[in-house]
Amino acid sequence: MNILIHKCWIDNAEGVATFPLYDPVTYAMGGYQQYRPSRTKSRNNDPRLGKYYSFYSKNHKLAVWGLESWKFSNTLFLTEGIFDAARITEVGHSAIAVIGNNPKPLTEWLWMIRQSRRVVAVCDPDAAGQKLAKFGTVSHTMKCGTDLGDAPQSYVEDLVHRYK
C-alpha cells in the first residue's frame, strides 16, 4: 500500500515536518501537528522548542490525521500518534491518529462510527494509553515496546490481521 496518499510538508531548513489535521465531520482542515525529530518531548509554549506542537482551529474542535485512509478497510484503527497510524495505513488498513490519548471531543463522532464499523483502539501499555481504550469497539494494548511506530513490521501485520 502506498502511504503517499497522506499530505505532509517538510521544511528542511527548520528541520520540521507539518501534518495537516482534518475535521472528520466536515473534512475541512482543522489544524496541524508539527514534528521536530531533533527536539525533546518536553512541553513548551514556544512551538519551535518541542518535538511536537499541535494547533487546532477555533472553528474545528475535531481534528484527526489519516482520513485519507478511510476507505482502505471496514475496520478503523484508532491510534494516539501520526506515526502509529501511518504504520497501519502502510499495510493497507484504515487508521486515524487522534493526537493524544483522550479524544473526548471525538466521543460523539466515534459513537456514530462504531454503529457501522469496528473501531480498534491501539493503546500504549501505560495508564495514559489506556484512556484511549474506551473509545474503540475493542482495544489492543501494545505488547512489543511502548509504541506501534517502533514495533517490528511483523507485529503490525499480525495486529491488523487479528482485527480486520
C-alpha positions in Angstrom: 0.0 0.0 0.0 1.3 3.4 -0.9 1.2 5.8 2.1 1.9 8.7 -0.2 -1.8 9.4 0.0 -1.1 11.4 3.1 -0.1 15.1 3.0 2.9 16.4 4.8 5.0 19.5 4.4 8.8 19.3 5.1 10.9 22.3 5.9 14.5 21.0 5.7 16.0 24.4 6.8 14.0 24.4 10.0 14.0 20.6 10.5 10.3 20.3 10.8 7.5 18.2 9.3 4.0 19.6 9.4 1.0 17.2 9.2 -2.5 18.6 8.4 -5.3 17.5 10.7 -8.8 17.3 9.3 -12.3 17.6 10.9 -13.8 14.1 10.4 -17.3 15.6 10.0 -16.7 18.4 7.5 -13.4 17.1 6.0 -12.1 20.7 6.4 -8.5 21.3 7.7 -8.9 21.8 11.4 -5.4 22.2 12.5 -1.9 20.7 12.2 0.8 18.9 14.1 4.5 19.8 13.7 7.2 17.3 14.4 10.8 18.2 15.0 12.9 15.0 15.4 15.9 16.8 16.8 14.0 18.2 19.8 12.9 16.7 23.1 9.4 15.8 24.1 9.3 18.5 26.8 6.2 20.6 26.5 6.8 24.2 25.7 4.7 27.2 24.9 7.0 28.0 22.0 6.1 25.7 19.2 9.7 25.8 17.9 11.2 24.3 21.0 9.4 21.0 21.5 9.4 17.8 19.5 5.6 18.0 18.8 3.4 21.0 18.5 -0.3 20.7 17.7 -2.6 23.6 16.7 -6.4 23.3 16.4 -8.5 25.9 14.7 -11.2 27.6 16.9 -13.7 26.7 14.2 -12.9 22.9 14.4 -13.0 21.2 17.7 -12.5 17.9 16.0 -9.3 17.2 14.1 -7.6 13.9 13.3 -4.8 12.7 11.0 -5.4 9.9 8.5 -8.8 10.4 7.0 -7.3 9.7 3.6 -7.2 6.0 4.5 -10.9 6.0 5.4 -11.9 3.5 2.7 -8.9 1.1 3.0 -10.8 -1.3 5.2 -14.0 -1.9 7.2 -12.1 -1.8 10.5 -10.9 1.6 11.6 -7.8 1.6 13.8 -7.6 4.5 16.3 -4.1 5.5 17.4 -2.6 8.2 19.6 0.0 9.4 17.1 0.6 10.0 13.4 3.5 7.6 13.1 1.4 4.8 14.7 -1.5 5.3 12.3 1.0 5.5 9.3 2.2 2.0 10.2 -1.3 0.7 9.8 -2.1 2.6 6.6 1.2 1.4 5.2 -0.2 -2.2 5.3 -3.5 -1.2 3.7 -5.9 -0.6 6.5 -7.8 2.5 7.7 -6.3 4.3 10.6 -6.6 7.7 12.2 -4.5 9.4 14.8 -6.4 11.3 17.5 -3.2 13.2 18.5 -3.2 12.2 22.2 -4.7 9.5 24.4 -8.0 11.1 25.4 -10.1 12.1 22.3 -13.0 13.4 24.3 -14.1 15.9 21.7 -14.4 12.9 19.3 -16.8 10.9 21.5 -20.0 11.6 19.6 -18.4 11.1 16.2 -16.7 7.8 17.3 -20.0 6.6 18.8 -21.7 7.1 15.3 -18.8 5.4 13.6 -19.0 2.4 15.9 -22.6 1.8 14.8 -21.4 0.8 11.3 -17.8 -0.4 11.6 -15.4 -1.9 14.0 -13.1 0.6 15.8 -9.9 -0.8 17.3 -8.2 1.5 19.8 -4.4 0.7 19.7 -3.2 1.7 23.1 0.3 2.2 24.6 0.9 0.0 27.7 0.7 2.7 30.3 -2.0 4.4 32.3 -2.3 7.3 29.8 -2.5 4.9 26.9 -5.4 3.1 28.5 -7.6 6.2 28.3 -7.9 5.6 24.5 -9.2 2.1 25.1 -12.8 3.3 25.9 -13.2 4.9 22.6 -12.9 1.8 20.5 -15.3 -1.1 19.9 -12.3 -3.2 21.1 -8.9 -2.2 22.3 -5.4 -3.6 21.8 -2.7 -2.8 24.3 0.8 -2.9 22.7 2.9 -5.7 24.0 6.0 -5.1 21.9 7.8 -2.0 23.1 5.7 1.0 24.0 4.7 2.4 20.7 3.3 1.0 17.4 5.5 3.3 15.5 8.6 1.5 16.9 7.2 -2.1 16.5 8.6 -4.6 14.1 6.8 -4.9 10.8 5.6 -8.5 11.6 3.9 -7.1 14.8 2.0 -4.5 12.7 0.9 -7.1 10.2 -0.3 -9.5 12.9 -2.2 -6.7 14.6 -4.2 -5.7 11.6 -4.8 -9.4 10.6 -6.2 -10.1 14.1 -8.7 -7.3 13.9 -9.6 -7.0 10.3 
